[in-house]
Structure formats: C-alpha cells, structure tokens
C-alpha cells in the first residue's frame, strides 16, 4: 500500500449523505431501496460496495459501469425513525463518467470509459430519469479530503460516531438534522455574500444549499469521514470553518486568516497525497 492510499490501496474518500423517510421516495425507488437492504450491518455493506466497485474496474470487458443488479441501501435510525439513503450507483456512475470525460485527455477517457459501455449506461440512466424526472442524488463523494463547505453543516457537539476495528480508526460519522444543516448553510451564504463575495467557498456553499433544498425536511445529513478519518481525527475543522466565517462577517481578517491557516495545515498535506506514489 502506498502512503497516499487507504485500505486495500484505494484513494482516500469521504461522503456526504442525506437520509430520508421512506415516504419521500417514489414507488420504484422504494422497491430498489428494499432490494438493497442488508441485515449484515454497516461495516459489511461498506465493504461490499467497495469490493463491487473494484470488481467492475477490473472486468475483462473493460466496462466499469454498474449494471443495476447490485444496489446498496444505508439506513439510519433517529429517535425511533428509520431513514434511508440509497447508493444510486447508476446515477452516480453517470455523473462520475461526465466528470472524467470533461477533465481527462480524450485518449485516456476513451480507454477508461469505452464508448459502447457509455452508451449502454446512458440507457440505464435514461430509464431512471423517466421514472421521476430529475432524481435527487443522495450522496456526494470527495477524494483526498473533505470540502470545507461540508463542514459548515456540522458543529462541535453534533452526534458523532467513531468506528474502530482492531485498534484501527475506520471512520468517523457526524449527523445533523436537515433543518439545522440548511439553516447553517443559509447563514454562511448570507454572511459570505456580504463579507467575501469573491470567495470560492461562497459558490460551493450556494450549490450545496441548493442541493439540500431538494430533500425532505424530515431528513438527516451525515458526514462520513471514511478512510481520511485516521489522518485527521480528532478534527476541529467544523469549528475552524465556523470561526472563519464569523470573523469575516465581523471584519476580523486576522482571525479569519488564523482559522484558514489551521485548516490548511490539516488538509493540504492530505490533498497532496493524490500526487504521492
């Protein structure tokens, strides 16, 4: 395993997920959710999803796309309510493919994503789109770190689960109600729009807020540190981001700069691992 990779040699990944009540989904979505449920626990589900992704990448056919037969459903129980987050592998793979096609050199993209495979996958995406127009994407994934905009949604003291296995920190998961998450996001957008309208963070937060607005108000938002957890936890990033925004709103550039330096010292080394061999 190289220094810049997580377990099993995979890149360091983190996820932001929204869990919704079953009533928020269409009948077709509920059927897929129920098929994706597993009684083996969260750790087994995470492992199965990762292994499934690796198997797709090494297929002799060169087709890396999911065929729709294997979907995964994560659940979260809050105050006696069970909420659901479908993996939506077909939709998310389609978005990932678009990103590769627009950022990678054309010859490389054609090798990674053969045209025939893309065409078959587009048919799957189109079928799903026909069911409910524009489906909500319940999961956002980040490689080599966590976007600072995600930390805006969480505060110190929010419910936090630390997952360990054989003295190894597997992940850390923070959760917050949708109502608190959207309120915090809007607060940050309003303050940055006045104090620092040129910041990239404002654009990221505006997009994040629009995404959150698509979900049921009874939802819960989860930040899953994933394989980056053992490199940063315990982590004060949510506090540093909040302090930075508050300092900007108050015109305290010194305080804002100090908060950013703390964030940079924590996360820039992790992002540099993307280029490590």
Backbone torsions as a table, in degrees:
resi	resn	phi	psi	omega
1	UNK	NA	132.0	178.7
2	UNK	-79.1	163.8	-177.7
3	UNK	-64.8	-23.4	-175.1
4	UNK	-97.5	17.5	-177.7
5	UNK	-129.6	159.3	178.6
6	UNK	-88.4	-156.6	-178.0
7	UNK	-64.1	145.7	-179.3
8	UNK	60.6	21.4	174.7
9	UNK	76.4	10.9	-178.0
10	UNK	-85.6	153.5	176.4
11	UNK	-60.6	155.2	176.6
12	UNK	-70.9	123.3	-176.8
13	UNK	-129.2	150.1	174.5
14	UNK	-137.2	156.5	-177.3
15	UNK	-133.4	147.1	170.1
16	UNK	-115.5	120.4	-174.1
17	UNK	-124.5	151.2	172.6
18	UNK	-117.9	126.3	178.1
19	UNK	-104.0	127.9	-176.7
20	UNK	-119.3	157.9	172.5
21	UNK	-66.7	153.6	-176.6
22	UNK	-58.6	-30.8	-178.1
23	UNK	-66.8	-14.6	-178.8
24	UNK	-79.2	-10.4	-175.0
25	UNK	-103.4	156.4	175.2
26	UNK	-72.6	167.7	-179.5
27	UNK	-62.2	-38.2	178.1
28	UNK	-66.0	-40.3	178.3
29	UNK	-65.5	-39.0	179.3
30	UNK	-63.1	-37.1	177.4
31	UNK	-62.9	-43.6	178.9
32	UNK	-67.0	-37.6	178.1
33	UNK	-61.1	-45.5	-178.5
34	UNK	-66.3	-36.3	177.4
35	UNK	-67.1	-29.1	-176.8
36	UNK	-87.5	-3.2	179.9
37	UNK	-70.7	143.3	179.6
38	UNK	-136.6	141.8	178.6
39	UNK	-93.5	9.9	-174.2
40	UNK	-88.3	-3.1	178.1
41	UNK	97.4	163.6	-175.2
42	UNK	-64.4	-42.5	-177.9
43	UNK	-61.1	-42.9	-179.9
44	UNK	-66.1	-37.6	179.0
45	UNK	-65.5	-45.7	179.1
46	UNK	-59.2	-41.9	-180.0
47	UNK	-65.8	-43.2	-179.3
48	UNK	-63.6	-40.6	179.8
49	UNK	-65.5	-41.6	179.1
50	UNK	-65.2	-42.7	179.6
51	UNK	-65.5	-38.1	178.3
52	UNK	-61.5	-41.2	179.6
53	UNK	-64.1	-42.4	-180.0
54	UNK	-65.1	-39.6	179.5
55	UNK	-64.1	-36.8	178.8
56	UNK	-65.5	-38.5	-177.0
57	UNK	-65.0	-34.7	-174.9
58	UNK	-99.1	14.5	177.4
59	UNK	-58.6	137.8	176.9
60	UNK	-59.3	-28.3	-178.5
61	UNK	-71.4	-17.7	-177.3
62	UNK	80.0	5.6	-179.7
63	UNK	-92.0	109.9	-176.5
64	UNK	-90.5	0.8	-172.7
65	UNK	-84.4	147.4	174.7
66	UNK	-71.2	146.0	-177.9
67	UNK	-93.2	-1.3	177.1
68	UNK	95.1	-9.8	-178.4
69	UNK	-78.8	-29.2	-178.3
70	UNK	-113.4	102.2	172.8
71	UNK	-115.2	159.0	-178.2
72	UNK	-127.4	142.6	178.7
73	UNK	-125.2	121.5	173.7
74	UNK	-93.9	146.0	178.9
75	UNK	-124.5	155.9	179.1
76	UNK	-142.6	128.2	179.5
77	UNK	-104.6	120.6	-178.2
78	UNK	-130.1	118.2	179.1
79	UNK	51.0	44.4	176.4
80	UNK	82.2	-4.0	179.1
81	UNK	-100.3	138.1	175.3
82	UNK	-99.3	125.0	179.6
83	UNK	-113.8	157.9	-169.9
84	UNK	-130.2	141.0	175.0
85	UNK	-131.9	100.6	179.3
86	UNK	-72.7	148.0	-177.6
87	UNK	-70.7	-30.3	177.7
88	UNK	51.1	48.8	-174.5
89	UNK	-60.3	-37.8	-178.1
90	UNK	-64.4	-49.4	-178.4
91	UNK	-65.8	-43.8	-177.7
92	UNK	-68.5	-34.2	177.1
93	UNK	-66.8	-36.1	177.2
94	UNK	-63.7	-42.0	178.2
95	UNK	-65.9	-40.7	179.1
96	UNK	-63.7	-38.0	179.1
97	UNK	-64.6	-40.2	177.6
98	UNK	-60.9	-39.1	179.2
99	UNK	-64.3	-42.8	179.2
100	UNK	-63.5	-43.0	-177.2
101	UNK	-65.4	-29.3	-178.1
102	UNK	-91.6	-15.4	-176.0
103	UNK	-113.3	-29.7	-176.8
104	UNK	-88.9	151.9	174.1
105	UNK	-56.5	142.3	-174.6
106	UNK	-53.3	-45.4	179.9
107	UNK	-60.1	-40.0	179.7
108	UNK	-68.9	-42.3	179.8
109	UNK	-60.8	-38.4	-179.1
110	UNK	-68.8	-27.9	177.0
111	UNK	-76.2	-45.2	-179.0
112	UNK	-68.7	-35.7	-175.7
113	UNK	-130.2	82.5	-179.1
114	UNK	-54.7	142.6	-175.2
115	UNK	-58.2	-40.1	-179.6
116	UNK	-64.2	-38.0	178.8
117	UNK	-68.1	-38.6	179.0
118	UNK	-63.9	-40.0	-179.1
119	UNK	-64.5	-43.3	178.5
120	UNK	-63.9	-40.1	-178.0
121	UNK	-69.5	-35.8	178.9
122	UNK	-61.6	-34.1	176.6
123	UNK	-62.9	-40.2	178.4
124	UNK	-64.6	-44.3	179.3
125	UNK	-61.3	-42.6	-179.1
126	UNK	-62.8	-38.6	179.7
127	UNK	-63.8	-41.6	179.1
128	UNK	-66.8	-39.3	-179.7
129	UNK	-64.4	-32.2	179.5
130	UNK	-66.3	-26.3	-177.1
131	UNK	-70.1	-42.9	-171.6
132	UNK	-139.8	25.5	179.4
133	UNK	75.1	-106.9	178.4
134	UNK	-111.7	99.2	-176.9
135	UNK	-64.9	147.2	173.3
136	UNK	-72.4	139.3	174.0
137	UNK	-96.9	113.0	-170.6
138	UNK	-81.6	-12.4	-175.3
139	UNK	-130.0	133.5	169.7
140	UNK	-113.4	138.0	-178.1
141	UNK	-121.4	143.7	178.5
142	UNK	-128.9	136.6	175.8
143	UNK	-100.3	142.7	173.3
144	UNK	59.1	48.8	175.2
145	UNK	128.0	179.8	179.9
146	UNK	-121.8	127.3	177.9
147	UNK	-57.3	138.0	-179.7
148	UNK	-60.3	-30.0	179.9
149	UNK	-60.8	-32.9	179.7
150	UNK	-63.4	-36.2	-177.0
151	UNK	-66.4	-21.8	178.8
152	UNK	-58.8	-31.1	-174.8
153	UNK	-75.4	-13.8	-172.1
154	UNK	-123.9	145.2	178.0
155	UNK	-124.2	156.2	173.0
156	UNK	-57.3	133.1	-177.5
157	UNK	102.1	-14.2	173.5
158	UNK	-65.1	151.5	-179.7
159	UNK	-52.3	129.2	-176.4
160	UNK	-133.8	129.7	178.3
161	UNK	-112.6	123.9	176.7
162	UNK	-103.2	119.8	-175.5
163	UNK	-107.0	120.2	-179.8
164	UNK	-122.9	153.7	177.7
165	UNK	-147.9	118.5	-179.8
166	UNK	52.9	48.7	178.9
167	UNK	64.8	15.1	177.0
168	UNK	-111.0	132.2	177.5
169	UNK	-77.6	109.8	-176.4
170	UNK	-80.1	-48.5	178.9
171	UNK	-165.9	168.5	171.6
172	UNK	-129.1	134.0	-178.8
173	UNK	-124.2	124.4	174.9
174	UNK	-108.5	142.8	179.5
175	UNK	-130.3	152.9	178.5
176	UNK	-153.6	148.7	177.2
177	UNK	-66.3	153.8	178.5
178	UNK	-58.3	-40.2	-177.0
179	UNK	-60.9	-44.0	178.4
180	UNK	-67.9	-42.0	-178.2
181	UNK	-61.3	-47.0	-177.6
182	UNK	-68.8	-35.0	178.3
183	UNK	-65.2	-43.2	179.4
184	UNK	-66.5	-39.6	179.4
185	UNK	-64.4	-45.3	-179.9
186	UNK	-65.0	-38.3	177.3
187	UNK	-60.2	-45.3	-179.1
188	UNK	-66.3	-42.0	179.2
189	UNK	-61.1	-45.4	-178.3
190	UNK	-62.2	-42.7	-178.6
191	UNK	-71.6	-40.7	179.7
192	UNK	-69.9	-33.8	179.3
193	UNK	-61.1	-31.6	179.4
194	UNK	-87.3	-40.7	-170.9
195	UNK	-92.7	-31.9	-175.0
196	UNK	-149.3	63.7	-175.1
197	UNK	-63.9	-15.8	-178.1
198	UNK	-87.7	-7.0	-175.2
199	UNK	-71.4	138.7	174.4
200	UNK	-61.6	-30.3	-179.5
201	UNK	-59.4	-33.9	179.0
202	UNK	-64.1	-44.3	178.4
203	UNK	-62.7	-42.7	-179.9
204	UNK	-63.0	-42.9	-178.6
205	UNK	-69.3	-35.4	177.0
206	UNK	-62.3	-44.7	177.1
207	UNK	-64.1	-41.8	-179.8
208	UNK	-64.1	-41.0	179.5
209	UNK	-64.6	-42.7	178.1
210	UNK	-62.0	-36.8	177.8
211	UNK	-65.3	-46.7	-179.2
212	UNK	-61.5	-33.4	-177.9
213	UNK	-65.1	-13.3	-180.0
214	UNK	-77.7	-12.9	-169.6
215	UNK	-102.0	162.8	-179.9
216	UNK	-63.2	136.5	-179.6
217	UNK	-61.8	-17.1	178.3
218	UNK	-90.7	15.0	-177.8
219	UNK	-80.9	169.7	174.1
220	UNK	-129.5	138.6	-179.0
221	UNK	-103.4	137.1	-178.6
222	UNK	-125.6	130.9	169.7
223	UNK	-102.7	115.8	179.6
224	UNK	-106.6	106.7	-178.3
225	UNK	-61.4	-26.3	179.6
226	UNK	59.8	-142.9	-173.2
227	UNK	-72.3	-6.3	177.9
228	UNK	-84.5	-10.5	-171.9
229	UNK	-59.1	-45.9	-173.7
230	UNK	-72.4	-4.7	177.2
231	UNK	-97.0	-15.1	-175.3
232	UNK	-129.8	-18.4	-172.8
233	UNK	-86.0	138.8	3.7
234	UNK	-70.1	139.4	-169.8
235	UNK	-119.9	130.0	178.9
236	UNK	-104.9	18.7	-176.7
237	UNK	-59.8	-43.1	178.4
238	UNK	-57.0	-40.5	179.1
239	UNK	-67.8	-42.3	-179.4
240	UNK	-64.5	-39.9	178.5
241	UNK	-64.9	-45.2	179.1
242	UNK	-61.3	-45.3	179.3
243	UNK	-62.0	-40.5	179.6
244	UNK	-61.0	-44.3	-179.7
245	UNK	-67.3	-42.3	178.8
246	UNK	-63.2	-40.0	178.9
247	UNK	-64.7	-41.1	177.4
248	UNK	-62.0	-42.0	-179.4
249	UNK	-63.9	-30.6	-179.3
250	UNK	-91.5	0.2	-179.2
251	UNK	77.1	16.7	-179.9
252	UNK	-90.9	84.7	-177.3
253	UNK	-67.5	-31.7	179.2
254	UNK	-65.1	-45.7	178.3
255	UNK	-64.7	-39.5	179.0
256	UNK	-64.1	-41.6	-179.9
257	UNK	-65.5	-38.5	179.0
258	UNK	-64.8	-41.0	178.2
259	UNK	-63.8	-41.1	179.4
260	UNK	-65.6	-38.8	179.6
261	UNK	-62.2	-39.2	178.1
262	UNK	-64.4	-42.1	178.3
263	UNK	-64.3	-44.7	-177.8
264	UNK	-63.5	-42.0	-179.1
265	UNK	-64.6	-24.8	-178.2
266	UNK	-86.5	-38.6	-168.9
267	UNK	-105.8	-28.1	179.9
268	UNK	-60.2	-42.9	177.5
269	UNK	-59.2	-33.4	179.1
270	UNK	-70.9	-42.4	179.0
271	UNK	-65.6	-29.8	177.8
272	UNK	-68.8	-19.4	178.4
273	UNK	-64.3	-21.8	178.3
274	UNK	-60.2	-25.0	-179.5
275	UNK	-104.3	4.4	-179.2
276	UNK	-81.3	149.9	-179.9
277	UNK	-98.7	NA	NA
